[in-house]
Amino acid sequence: MKDFLAFRTMLTPVIIQAVFWLGVAVCVIAGMIYILTGVGQYAGGPNVVKGVLLLFLGPIAVRIYCEILIIFFRINETLTEIKNGLEERRTPKQERLF
């Protein structure tokens, strides 16, 4: 709890996972709506194609977007680990210089 209140623990990666699942649900529902409206219309072929593409490519695009966002947080975590490791390795002489 102390790390959370001091902003040392990131909350956003959990939110990004929720955004991913919400985005997948929206893509699947929208794809099904396009397919069903395209089948019900005369010359609705383009809507069926759009629906199938959205149904399959939409979740992949949402996944790529969310992974790019998570990369920023992983970079932050890695840099923090490197910083902590360097601070632990400092000798007493080096501490006097800084």
N, CA, C and O atoms as a GROMACS GRO file, in nm:
protein
  392
    1MET      N    1   0.082  -0.119   0.000
    1MET     CA    2   0.000   0.000   0.000
    1MET      C    3   0.087   0.126   0.000
    1MET      O    4   0.052   0.226  -0.063
    2LYS      N    5   0.200   0.119   0.071
    2LYS     CA    6   0.289   0.234   0.079
    2LYS      C    7   0.346   0.267  -0.060
    2LYS      O    8   0.353   0.384  -0.098
    3ASP      N    9   0.387   0.162  -0.135
    3ASP     CA   10   0.439   0.185  -0.270
    3ASP      C   11   0.332   0.240  -0.362
    3ASP      O   12   0.361   0.322  -0.449
    4PHE      N   13   0.210   0.194  -0.345
    4PHE     CA   14   0.100   0.242  -0.429
    4PHE      C   15   0.074   0.390  -0.405
    4PHE      O   16   0.056   0.466  -0.500
    5LEU      N   17   0.073   0.431  -0.280
    5LEU     CA   18   0.047   0.571  -0.247
    5LEU      C   19   0.164   0.662  -0.285
    5LEU      O   20   0.145   0.781  -0.307
    6ALA      N   21   0.285   0.606  -0.292
    6ALA     CA   22   0.402   0.684  -0.332
    6ALA      C   23   0.426   0.678  -0.483
    6ALA      O   24   0.528   0.728  -0.530
    7PHE      N   25   0.335   0.619  -0.558
    7PHE     CA   26   0.343   0.608  -0.703
    7PHE      C   27   0.465   0.526  -0.749
    7PHE      O   28   0.519   0.552  -0.856
    8ARG      N   29   0.508   0.429  -0.669
    8ARG     CA   30   0.614   0.338  -0.710
    8ARG      C   31   0.557   0.214  -0.780
    8ARG      O   32   0.626   0.149  -0.857
    9THR      N   33   0.432   0.184  -0.752
    9THR     CA   34   0.362   0.073  -0.816
    9THR      C   35   0.270   0.130  -0.924
    9THR      O   36   0.190   0.219  -0.897
   10MET      N   37   0.284   0.078  -1.044
   10MET     CA   38   0.206   0.130  -1.156
   10MET      C   39   0.069   0.062  -1.162
   10MET      O   40   0.058  -0.060  -1.153
   11LEU      N   41  -0.033   0.140  -1.177
   11LEU     CA   42  -0.170   0.091  -1.188
   11LEU      C   43  -0.210   0.076  -1.335
   11LEU      O   44  -0.296  -0.005  -1.368
   12THR      N   45  -0.149   0.154  -1.421
   12THR     CA   46  -0.188   0.159  -1.561
   12THR      C   47  -0.174   0.026  -1.636
   12THR      O   48  -0.260  -0.002  -1.719
   13PRO      N   49  -0.072  -0.058  -1.612
   13PRO     CA   50  -0.068  -0.186  -1.684
   13PRO      C   51  -0.192  -0.273  -1.660
   13PRO      O   52  -0.235  -0.345  -1.750
   14VAL      N   53  -0.248  -0.267  -1.542
   14VAL     CA   54  -0.372  -0.342  -1.516
   14VAL      C   55  -0.487  -0.283  -1.595
   14VAL      O   56  -0.571  -0.355  -1.649
   15ILE      N   57  -0.491  -0.150  -1.602
   15ILE     CA   58  -0.596  -0.083  -1.679
   15ILE      C   59  -0.581  -0.114  -1.827
   15ILE      O   60  -0.681  -0.131  -1.897
   16ILE      N   61  -0.457  -0.123  -1.876
   16ILE     CA   62  -0.434  -0.154  -2.017
   16ILE      C   63  -0.487  -0.293  -2.051
   16ILE      O   64  -0.540  -0.313  -2.160
   17GLN      N   65  -0.474  -0.388  -1.960
   17GLN     CA   66  -0.530  -0.521  -1.984
   17GLN      C   67  -0.681  -0.516  -1.993
   17GLN      O   68  -0.740  -0.585  -2.076
   18ALA      N   69  -0.745  -0.435  -1.910
   18ALA     CA   70  -0.890  -0.420  -1.916
   18ALA      C   71  -0.931  -0.353  -2.047
   18ALA      O   72  -1.032  -0.389  -2.108
   19VAL      N   73  -0.852  -0.254  -2.092
   19VAL     CA   74  -0.880  -0.187  -2.219
   19VAL      C   75  -0.868  -0.286  -2.334
   19VAL      O   76  -0.945  -0.281  -2.430
   20PHE      N   77  -0.771  -0.376  -2.326
   20PHE     CA   78  -0.756  -0.478  -2.430
   20PHE      C   79  -0.881  -0.564  -2.442
   20PHE      O   80  -0.934  -0.583  -2.552
   21TRP      N   81  -0.929  -0.616  -2.329
   21TRP     CA   82  -1.046  -0.703  -2.335
   21TRP      C   83  -1.171  -0.626  -2.378
   21TRP      O   84  -1.256  -0.681  -2.448
   22LEU      N   85  -1.182  -0.501  -2.338
   22LEU     CA   86  -1.294  -0.419  -2.383
   22LEU      C   87  -1.285  -0.395  -2.533
   22LEU      O   88  -1.386  -0.402  -2.603
   23GLY      N   89  -1.165  -0.368  -2.583
   23GLY     CA   90  -1.145  -0.348  -2.726
   23GLY      C   91  -1.176  -0.473  -2.807
   23GLY      O   92  -1.235  -0.465  -2.915
   24VAL      N   93  -1.137  -0.589  -2.756
   24VAL     CA   94  -1.168  -0.716  -2.824
   24VAL      C   95  -1.320  -0.736  -2.830
   24VAL      O   96  -1.374  -0.775  -2.933
   25ALA      N   97  -1.387  -0.710  -2.719
   25ALA     CA   98  -1.533  -0.726  -2.716
   25ALA      C   99  -1.600  -0.631  -2.816
   25ALA      O  100  -1.694  -0.671  -2.885
   26VAL      N  101  -1.554  -0.508  -2.823
   26VAL     CA  102  -1.611  -0.411  -2.917
   26VAL      C  103  -1.588  -0.456  -3.060
   26VAL      O  104  -1.677  -0.446  -3.144
   27CYS      N  105  -1.468  -0.506  -3.090
   27CYS     CA  106  -1.439  -0.553  -3.226
   27CYS      C  107  -1.526  -0.672  -3.265
   27CYS      O  108  -1.577  -0.678  -3.377
   28VAL      N  109  -1.544  -0.766  -3.174
   28VAL     CA  110  -1.625  -0.884  -3.203
   28VAL      C  111  -1.771  -0.844  -3.223
   28VAL      O  112  -1.836  -0.890  -3.317
   29ILE      N  113  -1.824  -0.760  -3.134
   29ILE     CA  114  -1.964  -0.717  -3.147
   29ILE      C  115  -1.985  -0.636  -3.274
   29ILE      O  116  -2.082  -0.659  -3.347
   30ALA      N  117  -1.895  -0.542  -3.303
   30ALA     CA  118  -1.909  -0.461  -3.424
   30ALA      C  119  -1.894  -0.548  -3.549
   30ALA      O  120  -1.967  -0.528  -3.647
   31GLY      N  121  -1.802  -0.642  -3.547
   31GLY     CA  122  -1.787  -0.732  -3.661
   31GLY      C  123  -1.912  -0.815  -3.686
   31GLY      O  124  -1.953  -0.833  -3.801
   32MET      N  125  -1.971  -0.865  -3.579
   32MET     CA  126  -2.095  -0.943  -3.595
   32MET      C  127  -2.209  -0.855  -3.647
   32MET      O  128  -2.289  -0.901  -3.729
   33ILE      N  129  -2.217  -0.732  -3.601
   33ILE     CA  130  -2.322  -0.641  -3.650
   33ILE      C  131  -2.304  -0.614  -3.799
   33ILE      O  132  -2.401  -0.615  -3.875
   34TYR      N  133  -2.179  -0.588  -3.841
   34TYR     CA  134  -2.154  -0.568  -3.983
   34TYR      C  135  -2.192  -0.690  -4.064
   34TYR      O  136  -2.255  -0.678  -4.169
   35ILE      N  137  -2.157  -0.808  -4.017
   35ILE     CA  138  -2.188  -0.930  -4.090
   35ILE      C  139  -2.339  -0.951  -4.099
   35ILE      O  140  -2.391  -0.980  -4.206
   36LEU      N  141  -2.408  -0.935  -3.987
   36LEU     CA  142  -2.553  -0.958  -3.987
   36LEU      C  143  -2.628  -0.855  -4.070
   36LEU      O  144  -2.725  -0.890  -4.138
   37THR      N  145  -2.586  -0.729  -4.066
   37THR     CA  146  -2.654  -0.629  -4.150
   37THR      C  147  -2.620  -0.649  -4.296
   37THR      O  148  -2.703  -0.622  -4.383
   38GLY      N  149  -2.499  -0.695  -4.326
   38GLY     CA  150  -2.461  -0.720  -4.465
   38GLY      C  151  -2.535  -0.838  -4.524
   38GLY      O  152  -2.571  -0.835  -4.642
   39VAL      N  153  -2.558  -0.941  -4.444
   39VAL     CA  154  -2.631  -1.058  -4.493
   39VAL      C  155  -2.778  -1.023  -4.515
   39VAL      O  156  -2.841  -1.077  -4.606
   40GLY      N  157  -2.831  -0.934  -4.435
   40GLY     CA  158  -2.972  -0.898  -4.445
   40GLY      C  159  -3.003  -0.799  -4.555
   40GLY      O  160  -3.120  -0.772  -4.581
   41GLN      N  161  -2.902  -0.744  -4.621
   41GLN     CA  162  -2.924  -0.644  -4.725
   41GLN      C  163  -2.897  -0.703  -4.863
   41GLN      O  164  -2.822  -0.799  -4.879
   42TYR      N  165  -2.960  -0.642  -4.960
   42TYR     CA  166  -2.927  -0.674  -5.098
   42TYR      C  167  -2.798  -0.600  -5.130
   42TYR      O  168  -2.787  -0.481  -5.101
   43ALA      N  169  -2.702  -0.666  -5.187
   43ALA     CA  170  -2.570  -0.611  -5.217
   43ALA      C  171  -2.498  -0.568  -5.090
   43ALA      O  172  -2.432  -0.463  -5.088
   44GLY      N  173  -2.510  -0.647  -4.985
   44GLY     CA  174  -2.444  -0.615  -4.859
   44GLY      C  175  -2.310  -0.682  -4.845
   44GLY      O  176  -2.257  -0.693  -4.734
   45GLY      N  177  -2.254  -0.728  -4.954
   45GLY     CA  178  -2.125  -0.796  -4.953
   45GLY      C  179  -2.012  -0.717  -4.889
   45GLY      O  180  -1.934  -0.773  -4.812
   46PRO      N  181  -2.001  -0.587  -4.920
   46PRO     CA  182  -1.893  -0.510  -4.857
   46PRO      C  183  -1.904  -0.506  -4.705
   46PRO      O  184  -1.802  -0.506  -4.635
   47ASN      N  185  -2.026  -0.502  -4.652
   47ASN     CA  186  -2.042  -0.502  -4.507
   47ASN      C  187  -2.000  -0.636  -4.447
   47ASN      O  188  -1.944  -0.640  -4.337
   48VAL      N  189  -2.026  -0.744  -4.519
   48VAL     CA  190  -1.985  -0.876  -4.470
   48VAL      C  191  -1.833  -0.884  -4.467
   48VAL      O  192  -1.775  -0.935  -4.371
   49VAL      N  193  -1.769  -0.834  -4.571
   49VAL     CA  194  -1.622  -0.835  -4.576
   49VAL      C  195  -1.564  -0.748  -4.464
   49VAL      O  196  -1.469  -0.788  -4.397
   50LYS      N  197  -1.622  -0.629  -4.444
   50LYS     CA  198  -1.578  -0.542  -4.335
   50LYS      C  199  -1.595  -0.611  -4.200
   50LYS      O  200  -1.508  -0.603  -4.114
   51GLY      N  201  -1.706  -0.678  -4.184
   51GLY     CA  202  -1.732  -0.747  -4.059
   51GLY      C  203  -1.633  -0.859  -4.031
   51GLY      O  204  -1.584  -0.874  -3.919
   52VAL      N  205  -1.603  -0.937  -4.134
   52VAL     CA  206  -1.507  -1.047  -4.117
   52VAL      C  207  -1.368  -0.992  -4.088
   52VAL      O  208  -1.298  -1.044  -4.001
   53LEU      N  209  -1.328  -0.887  -4.159
   53LEU     CA  210  -1.199  -0.826  -4.133
   53LEU      C  211  -1.191  -0.769  -3.991
   53LEU      O  212  -1.091  -0.787  -3.922
   54LEU      N  213  -1.296  -0.701  -3.949
   54LEU     CA  214  -1.299  -0.644  -3.814
   54LEU      C  215  -1.300  -0.754  -3.709
   54LEU      O  216  -1.238  -0.740  -3.603
   55LEU      N  217  -1.368  -0.862  -3.738
   55LEU     CA  218  -1.376  -0.973  -3.644
   55LEU      C  219  -1.240  -1.038  -3.621
   55LEU      O  220  -1.209  -1.078  -3.508
   56PHE      N  221  -1.159  -1.048  -3.726
   56PHE     CA  222  -1.029  -1.115  -3.713
   56PHE      C  223  -0.912  -1.019  -3.693
   56PHE      O  224  -0.822  -1.048  -3.613
   57LEU      N  225  -0.911  -0.906  -3.764
   57LEU     CA  226  -0.797  -0.815  -3.755
   57LEU      C  227  -0.811  -0.713  -3.642
   57LEU      O  228  -0.711  -0.660  -3.594
   58GLY      N  229  -0.934  -0.685  -3.600
   58GLY     CA  230  -0.957  -0.588  -3.493
   58GLY      C  231  -0.889  -0.625  -3.362
   58GLY      O  232  -0.815  -0.544  -3.307
   59PRO      N  233  -0.911  -0.747  -3.311
   59PRO     CA  234  -0.842  -0.786  -3.187
   59PRO      C  235  -0.690  -0.787  -3.198
   59PRO      O  236  -0.621  -0.759  -3.101
   60ILE      N  237  -0.638  -0.818  -3.318
   60ILE     CA  238  -0.493  -0.815  -3.336
   60ILE      C  239  -0.442  -0.672  -3.327
   60ILE      O  240  -0.338  -0.646  -3.265
   61ALA      N  241  -0.514  -0.578  -3.388
   61ALA     CA  242  -0.473  -0.437  -3.383
   61ALA      C  243  -0.482  -0.384  -3.240
   61ALA      O  244  -0.394  -0.309  -3.197
   62VAL      N  245  -0.586  -0.422  -3.167
   62VAL     CA  246  -0.599  -0.379  -3.028
   62VAL      C  247  -0.485  -0.437  -2.945
   62VAL      O  248  -0.430  -0.368  -2.858
   63ARG      N  249  -0.449  -0.561  -2.969
   63ARG     CA  250  -0.339  -0.625  -2.896
   63ARG      C  251  -0.207  -0.553  -2.921
   63ARG      O  252  -0.132  -0.527  -2.828
   64ILE      N  253  -0.179  -0.522  -3.047
   64ILE     CA  254  -0.055  -0.452  -3.081
   64ILE      C  255  -0.051  -0.315  -3.012
   64ILE      O  256   0.053  -0.276  -2.958
   65TYR      N  257  -0.161  -0.242  -3.014
   65TYR     CA  258  -0.168  -0.111  -2.950
   65TYR      C  259  -0.141  -0.123  -2.800
   65TYR      O  260  -0.063  -0.045  -2.745
   66CYS      N  261  -0.204  -0.219  -2.735
   66CYS     CA  262  -0.185  -0.237  -2.590
   66CYS      C  263  -0.043  -0.283  -2.557
   66CYS      O  264   0.013  -0.241  -2.456
   67GLU      N  265   0.015  -0.366  -2.641
   67GLU     CA  266   0.153  -0.410  -2.617
   67GLU      C  267   0.250  -0.293  -2.629
   67GLU      O  268   0.347  -0.285  -2.553
   68ILE      N  269   0.226  -0.204  -2.723
   68ILE     CA  270   0.312  -0.086  -2.736
   68ILE      C  271   0.303  -0.001  -2.610
   68ILE      O  272   0.404   0.051  -2.563
   69LEU      N  273   0.184   0.014  -2.556
   69LEU     CA  274   0.169   0.091  -2.432
   69LEU      C  275   0.242   0.024  -2.315
   69LEU      O  276   0.306   0.091  -2.234
   70ILE      N  277   0.232  -0.108  -2.307
   70ILE     CA  278   0.295  -0.180  -2.196
   70ILE      C  279   0.448  -0.175  -2.208
   70ILE      O  280   0.518  -0.179  -2.107
   71ILE      N  281   0.500  -0.167  -2.330
   71ILE     CA  282   0.644  -0.158  -2.349
   71ILE      C  283   0.702  -0.039  -2.273
   71ILE      O  284   0.810  -0.049  -2.215
   72PHE      N  285   0.632   0.073  -2.273
   72PHE     CA  286   0.680   0.191  -2.202
   72PHE      C  287   0.694   0.163  -2.053
   72PHE      O  288   0.790   0.208  -1.990
   73PHE      N  289   0.601   0.090  -1.996
   73PHE     CA  290   0.608   0.058  -1.854
   73PHE      C  291   0.718  -0.044  -1.826
   73PHE      O  292   0.783  -0.037  -1.721
   74ARG      N  293   0.740  -0.137  -1.916
   74ARG     CA  294   0.850  -0.233  -1.899
   74ARG      C  295   0.985  -0.163  -1.906
   74ARG      O  296   1.078  -0.196  -1.831
   75ILE      N  297   0.996  -0.066  -1.997
   75ILE     CA  298   1.120   0.011  -2.006
   75ILE      C  299   1.145   0.084  -1.874
   75ILE      O  300   1.257   0.086  -1.824
   76ASN      N  301   1.041   0.143  -1.818
   76ASN     CA  302   1.052   0.212  -1.690
   76ASN      C  303   1.097   0.117  -1.580
   76ASN      O  304   1.186   0.150  -1.502
   77GLU      N  305   1.037  -0.002  -1.573
   77GLU     CA  306   1.075  -0.099  -1.471
   77GLU      C  307   1.221  -0.143  -1.487
   77GLU      O  308   1.294  -0.153  -1.388
   78THR      N  309   1.263  -0.167  -1.610
   78THR     CA  310   1.400  -0.210  -1.635
   78THR      C  311   1.499  -0.100  -1.597
   78THR      O  312   1.602  -0.128  -1.535
   79LEU      N  313   1.469   0.023  -1.633
   79LEU     CA  314   1.558   0.133  -1.598
   79LEU      C  315   1.565   0.153  -1.447
   79LEU      O  316   1.670   0.186  -1.393
   80THR      N  317   1.453   0.132  -1.378
   80THR     CA  318   1.453   0.142  -1.232
   80THR      C  319   1.539   0.033  -1.171
   80THR      O  320   1.613   0.059  -1.076
   81GLU      N  321   1.531  -0.090  -1.224
   81GLU     CA  322   1.615  -0.199  -1.175
   81GLU      C  323   1.763  -0.170  -1.199
   81GLU      O  324   1.846  -0.198  -1.112
   82ILE      N  325   1.796  -0.115  -1.315
   82ILE     CA  326   1.935  -0.081  -1.345
   82ILE      C  327   1.984   0.027  -1.248
   82ILE      O  328   2.094   0.017  -1.195
   83LYS      N  329   1.902   0.128  -1.225
   83LYS     CA  330   1.938   0.235  -1.132
   83LYS      C  331   1.962   0.180  -0.991
   83LYS      O  332   2.060   0.216  -0.926
   84ASN      N  333   1.873   0.094  -0.945
   84ASN     CA  334   1.889   0.036  -0.811
   84ASN      C  335   2.014  -0.052  -0.804
   84ASN      O  336   2.084  -0.051  -0.703
   85GLY      N  337   2.043  -0.126  -0.910
   85GLY     CA  338   2.162  -0.209  -0.913
   85GLY      C  339   2.290  -0.126  -0.910
   85GLY      O  340   2.386  -0.163  -0.844
   86LEU      N  341   2.290  -0.015  -0.981
   86LEU     CA  342   2.408   0.072  -0.981
   86LEU      C  343   2.427   0.139  -0.845
   86LEU      O  344   2.540   0.158  -0.801
   87GLU      N  345   2.318   0.175  -0.780
   87GLU     CA  346   2.329   0.236  -0.648
   87GLU      C  347   2.386   0.138  -0.546
   87GLU      O  348   2.461   0.178  -0.456
   88GLU      N  349   2.352   0.011  -0.559
   88GLU     CA  350   2.403  -0.091  -0.466
   88GLU      C  351   2.550  -0.120  -0.490
   88GLU      O  352   2.621  -0.157  -0.396
   89ARG      N  353   2.599  -0.102  -0.613
   89ARG     CA  354   2.737  -0.136  -0.647
   89ARG      C  355   2.834  -0.023  -0.619
   89ARG      O  356   2.955  -0.044  -0.630
   90ARG      N  357   2.786   0.094  -0.584
   90ARG     CA  358   2.876   0.206  -0.560
   90ARG      C  359   2.966   0.178  -0.441
   90ARG      O  360   2.923   0.124  -0.339
   91THR      N  361   3.091   0.216  -0.454
   91THR     CA  362   3.185   0.202  -0.343
   91THR      C  363   3.184   0.332  -0.262
   91THR      O  364   3.133   0.433  -0.310
   92PRO      N  365   3.238   0.331  -0.141
   92PRO     CA  366   3.240   0.453  -0.059
   92PRO      C  367   3.312   0.570  -0.128
   92PRO      O  368   3.271   0.684  -0.111
   93LYS      N  369   3.420   0.543  -0.206
   93LYS     CA  370   3.490   0.651  -0.274
   93LYS      C  371   3.400   0.717  -0.378
   93LYS      O  372   3.400   0.840  -0.391
   94GLN      N  373   3.323   0.638  -0.450
   94GLN     CA  374   3.234   0.694  -0.552
   94GLN      C  375   3.122   0.776  -0.489
   94GLN      O  376   3.078   0.874  -0.548
   95GLU      N  377   3.076   0.738  -0.373
   95GLU     CA  378   2.969   0.812  -0.307
   95GLU      C  379   3.016   0.951  -0.268
   95GLU      O  380   2.936   1.044  -0.267
   96ARG      N  381   3.143   0.967  -0.234
   96ARG     CA  382   3.194   1.098  -0.196
   96ARG      C  383   3.197   1.194  -0.315
   96ARG      O  384   3.185   1.315  -0.298
   97LEU      N  385   3.213   1.139  -0.436
   97LEU     CA  386   3.218   1.225  -0.555
   97LEU      C  387   3.083   1.282  -0.590
   97LEU      O  388   3.076   1.389  -0.651
   98PHE      N  389   2.977   1.215  -0.555
   98PHE     CA  390   2.844   1.260  -0.595
   98PHE      C  391   2.778   1.333  -0.487
   98PHE      O  392   2.665   1.379  -0.502
   0.00000   0.00000   0.00000
